[in-house]
Amino acid sequence: MKNPADSDFCTVTAPEACAMLGISRDTLYAYVSRGLVRTIAHPDDARRSLYDRRDIESLSTRKRRGRSRRAVAESTINWGEPILTSKITRIADGRFYYRGKDAVVLSRTVTLEAALILLAGVHMRSPYSSVADRPMKEERTPFDRILLEMARQAVGSRGGDGRPRAGELMRLTALAASSGSDRPDLPMHQLLSRAWCNNPSAADLMRRALVLCADHELNASTYAARVAASAGASLPAALLAGLSTLSGTGHGGITTRCRRWMDDVESRARQSVPDVATDGTPPPGFSHPLYPDGDPRAAELLTHIGISDRWQRIVEEVHRRTGSHPSLDFALAMLERRLRLVEGAALGIFAVGRMAGWLAHIFEQRRSGRLIRPRAQTGG
């Protein structure tokens, strides 16, 4: 929100704003994230928002006048309107859908293997070789091992680059994360849970998390994988582009930052609610531009993980001070802490799950036959 003193002008509901602008909810949320529309929490329902009428009217005027090609291009790159047509995942009205199916509902029953079939038409296959015989230092995090294995696959890419190969690479990712030999009878969530902890509830929680991580429309890592695929990169090379991007501290790497923040909060255990977000800035793992009313992935995971009363008070205090809700990154970091998983397990789960979406997008991009090549505008 640009200026809290202007809250008297925030009187427009989300349906009214969408009708005035002729846009969808996810586009409205993107406008908010880019600072184009001011918003406040609804006084009668904290899960909803009210939008600034002046900003809505200003945008409506601009839409009537039309926008230059340059302005459209700039808006699409920075949390703007979709810049690629995709039939894989849709985000709308605070929910997200895999091929038209509510992803949160799917996560309650299906495995990542089933999500992979739905998203990419790919069936899991045991890889032609195991990672167990390859030297990987024990101190490497699960994500480091995934990254290293995919780099090996990209460098020594063998014949075949279609869906059978994709099924092998998917399984290989889980094996690298678990740093073990394959057990073809076990689904990926059980491979990971057996390798990382002895908690009997871990396997089902990981299953849910993997499915919720599987895809999320045109996020930064997915876009990177699609760009690589559009240039004709091999499957492992395109997946490596996605992994490299996911590692960034503004993307999947937020899970690591959030875990460190949680550990710091825990170190101040004598305070029932530590002094958090005193400057109004959300801590790592809070707020998602597409979900101003709360990330449904986080809400679903946290319901099943279960957090302590103290952490619930901390979450409420962060929301009171910043208006932000927990994101998927917070939920994954909390999962890592609650199950006492190996360090970096949260990012490992994120990477294994998101691999399914990357494969779906790579194949979709290949079918389009188009090279993704934005133009640059000098000046400023």
N, C-alpha and C positions, 0 to 999 in steps of 0.2 A: 504493500500500500504506500502511495506516494506521500500522503500527509494525513495523519490521523485527525487533524483538526477539521478536515473536510468531510467527516463521516456523516454529517447531516444530509449530504447529497447522495449517499449510498442507499438508494431506495428501490433499486431495480432488482427483481429476482432473476435467477438464471434463465428460466423459460422466457421471461419478458425480454431479457437482453438478447437471447438467441433469435427471438422473433423479430426484434427491431433491426438486427444486423443480418438476418438470414443466414446464420451459421449454426454449426453443431456445438454441443457442450465442450467437446475437446478443443475446438478452435477458440472458444471463449476462454478456457483455462490457459491456453497458450498465450492469448492476449494479456492475461493477468500476469503470467510469469515474465513477460517481456516488459512489464511496467506500463502497458498501454491502457489498462483499465484498473482503477482503484477499487478495492473491495474491503469489506469488514465482515466479521462473523454475524450471522443473523441473531438478533437479540433474543429470539424465542426458541432458537434451535441451533446450537453450536456446530452441528454437522452441515449446515447450509451457509451460504454467503449472500450478501447483498452487494450490488455493483453500482458504481458511481454513474448517475444519469448523464452528467456532462461528458464523461469519457465515451459513453455509449453513443450519445448524439454526435460527438465529434467524429467517431469512427464511421458512423452512418453517413455523415456528410462526405467524408473521404471516399467511401465506397461508391457513392452516387457520382462523384467526379471522376472516378477511375484512378488507377495507379500506373506509374511508369513501369516499364519492363525491369528496370534496375531496382526499383523499390520492391517489386514482387520477389525478385531473386534474393535480395537481402533478407526479406522477411522469412523466406523458406529455410534459410540456413540456420537461423537462430531461434529455435523453438517456435517456428512458424507453421504455416499450413503444410500439409503433406507435400513432399517434393517428388515422391515416386508413387505410382499406383501399385498397391499390393492387396492380395486377397487372403493374406495369411492371418494377421491379427488386427483387430479393430478395438480402439479405445474410445469409449463414449459414455457420458453420463456417470462417471465415476466407476465404471466397470471395464473389463477387457475380455475379449472373446477370441478363441482359437477357431478359425474356420467357422465362425458363427456360433460356437458353443461357449457358454460362460466358463472361463478358465478357473475361477474360484470353485465352482461346482464340480468341474472335472477333477480338481486336485484332491477332492475328498475320497475319490474311489480309484482313479486310474494311476498307472505307473508312467514313468518317463518313457519307457519303451512304447507304450500306447500313444502317448503324446507325440512321439517322434513319427509314428505312422500317420497320425492325423495331420500334423503340420507339414511334414516333408515327404510323406509316402515312402519312408525309409524303414526297413526292418533291421533290427539289431543283428549283428553277425560277430561271432568270435573272431578276433584278429588272427592273421597268419602267424604272428609271433607274439610272445609275451614280453612285458616290460620287466618282469621279475629278474631276468638274467642280465639286465643292463645296469651298469654302475650308476646309482643315484644316491648321493649323500643323504643320510637320514635327516640331516638338519634342514633340507630343502622343504619348503611348504608344499601342500598339495598343488597349488596353482603353479609354483615353480616347476614341478615335475610335469604338469600338463604342458606348460609352455616349452619345456625342453624336448619332450616327446614329439610335439607337433612340429617343432623345428627340424628334428631328425626326419620326420615323415616328409616334410617339404623338400629337404635337401636330397633325400634318397627316394623320392617318389617313384613307385613302380607302376607297371601298366594298370590301366583301369582307373577311371575317374568319375564313375557314375554312382548310382544308389547302392550297389553292393559294397563298393569301396567306402561310401559314406557310413554304412552300417558298421564296418570294421573300425573306422576312425572314431565313431561314437563310443563304441565299447572300449577302444584303446584309451580314450580320455578318462573313463572311470577307472581303468586299471592303473593308469599313471597316477591319478589322484590317490588311489588306495595303496599304490606301490606294492602290488602283489600279483600273484598268478591268477589266471582266469578260472572262474567257476561257472561254466556255461549254464548251470542249473539255477544260478542266483541272478535276480534282477539287479540293476545298478544300485538302487538304494540299499540293498542288503550287502553288496560288496563294500560300499563305503562304511556302513554302520559296523560291520564286522571288523573292518580295519582300524576304525577310529575310536570305538568305545564299546563298553559292555552293557550299556543301559538298554533294557528290553524295549523301551518306547522309542529308541533312536531311529530304528528302521522306518517306522511309519511317518515320523516327523520329517525325515529326510526325503521320503517319497513325496510328501506334500510340497516340501520346499523345492525340490527339483522340478516338479510340474509347474509350480508358480513362477519359476525362473525361466521356463522354456522359451518364451518369446515375449517381446514387448514393443511390437511395431518398429518404427525406424529410429531406434536409439543409436547412439554414437557407434557402438561396436558393430551393430548390424549394418549400419551404413558403410562402415569401413570394409566389412566382409563383402558387401554388394559391390563396392567400388572395385575391389580386387577381382571379384568374379567377372565384372563387366569388362575388365582388361584381359580376360582369358587366363587368370591365375588358376593353378591346380586347386583341388579341394583342400589339401592340407595348407597350401600357401594362403588361400582365402580365409581359412579358419584361423591361421596364425595372425592375420591382420585383425580379425575380431578379438582374439585373445590379447594382443598387444594393446588394443584400445580399451578393453575391459579393465586392464590393470591400472589405468589412470586413476588418480586420486579424486577425480570428478565423476567417476563412473563406478565400476565394481570395487575399485580400491577404497571407496568410502567405507566398505565393511571393515577394513583394517583400521581406519581412522576412528570409526565408531567403537570398535572393540577397545582401542586404547583409551578413548574417552570414558567408556564404561569402567575400565579398570581404575582410572583416575578418580571417578566418582566413588567407586567402592573403597578406595583408600581413605576416603573421608567418611568412614562408616559411622562415626559418632553423630553426624548430622542426619536426622531423619529424612530431611529433604535438602540436599546440598544447594548452595547458591548457584543456580545454573542460568545460562542465557541472560545475564544481567544487562548486557548491552542490546538485547532484543534480537540478536543473531542466533538462529537455530544451531544447536550442536550438530556434529556429523550424524547422519542417519535420520534426520528430521526434514520434512517438507519435500514434496515432489510437485513440480510445475503442472503436471497433468492431473493431479489429484488434490486440489486445494481443500477438499472436504475430507481427505484421508485416503491413504493408499490401501486399496482392498486386499492386496497381497500381504501387507503387514498385519492388517486387522485379522485376516484368516489365520495366519501363522501364529500370531501371538495368542489367539484364542486357544490353540492346541498346545502351544509351548507352556503357557501359564507363567506369569511373571509375579514376583513378590509384591506385597502391598507397598513396600518402600519404592520399588521401581514404578509401580503404578502412580504413586504420588509424584515421582520425578517427571514422568511423562505428562501428567496433568499440569505440573508447574511450568514445563517447557511450553506447553500449549497456551497457558495463561499469559506467559511473557512474550511469546512470539507468534501465536496463532497457528503454529505448525504441528502437524501430526507425524507419528513415526512412519518411516518409509520401509521398503523392503530391506534396505541395508541394515536398519536397526533390528528388524526381526531376525535376519540371518546372523548378525553379531550376537543377539540374545540367545539364539539357538546354540551357537558355538559355546557360549558361556554356560548355559544351563546344563548342557549335556557333557561339559568338560571335554570337548573335542580337541583334537590336535590344533595347534596354532595355525591360523590361516584357513581352517576348514570352511568358514563362511564364504570366502572368495572361491574356494574349490568347488563348493556346491553350486554357487552362482555360475561358474564356468562350465561345469558338466551339464547343468540344466540348459543354459543358454545355447550350447552347442546344437541342440535340436532346432532352435529357431534359426540359427545361422545357416544350417544346412538347407532349411526350407527357403530362405531368402536367396541363397546362392543359386539353387536350382531355378527359382522364379526369375532371377536376374538373367541367368543364362538363356532361358526361354525367350526373354525380350529381345535378345540380340543387340542390345544397345550399350554403348560405352558411356559411362557416367563421367561427364567432363564439364564442370561449372566454369564460368568465365570470371576473371578478376576485373575489378574496377579500380583504377588508380585515382589518387587524389586524397584530400583530407590530410 
